[in-house]
Amino acid sequence: MRFLVDAQLPPGLCRWLAGRGHDAVHVSDVGLLAAADGVIADYAVAEDRIIVSKDEDFVILRLPDRFGFLWLRCGNASNVALRDWLAVRWDAIEPMLARGERFVEVV
């Protein structure tokens, strides 16, 4: 799977996803660190990437099913705590995305 990690999440999350066999880039890697959400959404569509974000704005921007969205609802956490939180949920998340689910909310 191909992911685009949003600005409020750490670039290290890309390495974590890559370690699980996925292609992941951070918005800072592609010159979109300060970009508006709409620009980030357009990039995700053009590059066929699933946006990984905590930003609720992408819920609306993705309609009607423009891009895949992995919505992390974890609140503020250290990088280690974020990876640990996601790791215990990943075995449920990854199959949903692999089946073609375009919207996955993780709580």
C-alpha positions as CSV (number, residue, x, y, z in Angstrom):
1,M,0.0,0.0,0.0
2,R,1.0,3.6,-0.6
3,F,0.6,6.1,2.2
4,L,0.9,9.8,2.6
5,V,1.5,10.8,6.3
6,D,0.1,14.2,7.3
7,A,2.1,17.0,9.0
8,Q,0.8,16.5,12.6
9,L,2.2,12.9,12.5
10,P,5.9,12.2,12.8
11,P,8.1,11.4,9.7
12,G,9.2,8.3,11.7
13,L,5.7,6.8,11.1
14,C,6.8,6.4,7.4
15,R,9.7,4.3,8.5
16,W,7.4,2.2,10.7
17,L,5.0,1.7,7.7
18,A,8.0,0.9,5.4
19,G,9.1,-1.7,7.9
20,R,5.8,-3.4,7.3
21,G,6.4,-3.5,3.6
22,H,4.5,-0.3,2.5
23,D,5.5,2.7,0.5
24,A,5.1,5.7,2.8
25,V,6.1,9.4,2.4
26,H,5.6,12.3,4.8
27,V,4.2,15.6,3.5
28,S,7.5,17.1,4.3
29,D,9.2,14.7,1.9
30,V,7.2,15.9,-1.0
31,G,7.2,19.7,-0.3
32,L,3.7,19.8,1.2
33,L,4.5,20.5,4.9
34,A,2.8,23.9,4.9
35,A,0.2,23.0,2.2
36,A,-3.5,23.4,2.7
37,D,-5.5,20.2,3.3
38,G,-7.1,20.4,-0.2
39,V,-3.6,20.5,-1.8
40,I,-2.6,17.4,0.2
41,A,-5.8,15.7,-0.8
42,D,-5.2,16.4,-4.5
43,Y,-1.7,15.0,-4.2
44,A,-3.0,11.8,-2.6
45,V,-5.5,11.4,-5.4
46,A,-2.8,12.0,-8.1
47,E,-0.3,9.7,-6.5
48,D,-2.9,7.0,-5.4
49,R,-1.9,7.3,-1.8
50,I,-3.9,6.7,1.4
51,I,-3.7,9.7,3.7
52,V,-2.8,8.9,7.3
53,S,-3.9,11.8,9.5
54,K,-5.5,12.9,12.8
55,D,-7.1,15.8,10.9
56,E,-10.9,15.6,10.7
57,D,-11.0,17.9,7.7
58,F,-10.0,14.9,5.4
59,V,-13.3,13.2,6.3
60,I,-15.1,15.8,4.2
61,L,-12.3,16.4,1.6
62,R,-12.3,12.7,0.7
63,L,-16.0,12.7,-0.5
64,P,-17.1,11.2,-2.7
65,D,-14.5,8.6,-2.0
66,R,-11.6,10.5,-3.7
67,F,-8.8,8.8,-1.7
68,G,-8.2,6.3,1.0
69,F,-8.1,7.8,4.5
70,L,-6.7,6.2,7.7
71,W,-8.0,8.4,10.4
72,L,-6.0,8.1,13.7
73,R,-8.1,9.2,16.7
74,C,-5.4,8.8,19.3
75,G,-4.9,12.4,20.6
76,N,-1.4,13.8,21.3
77,A,1.2,11.2,22.0
78,S,5.0,10.8,21.9
79,N,6.4,9.1,18.8
80,V,7.0,5.9,20.7
81,A,3.5,6.0,22.2
82,L,2.0,6.6,18.8
83,R,3.8,3.6,17.3
84,D,2.9,1.4,20.2
85,W,-0.8,2.5,20.0
86,L,-0.9,1.8,16.2
87,A,1.0,-1.5,16.5
88,V,-1.6,-3.2,18.6
89,R,-4.3,-2.2,16.1
90,W,-2.4,-2.8,12.9
91,D,-3.4,-6.5,12.5
92,A,-7.0,-5.3,12.2
93,I,-6.3,-2.2,10.1
94,E,-4.0,-3.7,7.4
95,P,-6.5,-6.3,6.2
96,M,-9.3,-3.7,5.9
97,L,-7.1,-1.5,3.7
98,A,-5.9,-4.5,1.7
99,R,-9.5,-5.4,1.0
100,G,-10.0,-2.0,-0.5
101,E,-11.7,-0.2,2.5
102,R,-11.3,3.5,1.7
103,F,-12.1,5.0,5.1
104,V,-10.7,3.4,8.3
105,E,-11.2,5.2,11.6
106,V,-8.9,4.0,14.3
107,V,-9.8,4.7,17.9
